[in-house]
Amino acid sequence: MLQIKPAPGATVVRGLSAKTTVTVLESKNGWSLIAREGKPLGYVATRDLAPVR
C-alpha cells in the first residue's frame, strides 16, 4: 500500500500490484519513497519491496 507519509497508520493513497516496478528515491527508518515513470508516488514499508530479477 502506498501511503502519503512514512508512518504506521498514515493515510493510504493507493495499492500497488506485487509486480509493479518502481524506483526507490530514498529510504529512511524502514520507509521508502518510491516513484514510477519519474513521478513520486508515496511511501511504502521498505520490507515490502523486492529487487528486480
Residue, then its C-alpha position, 0 to 999 in steps of 0.5 A: m500500500l502506498q501511503i502519503k507519509p512514512a508512518p504506521g497508520a498514515t493515510v493510504v493513497r493507493g495499492l500497488s500490484a506485487k509486480t509493479t516496478v518502481t524506483v526507490l528515491e530514498s529510504k529512511n527508518g524502514w520507509s521508502l519513497i518510491a516513484r514510477e515513470g519519474k513521478p513520486l508516488g508515496y511511501v511504502a514499508t521498505r520490507d515490502l519491496a523486492p529487487v528486480r530479477 
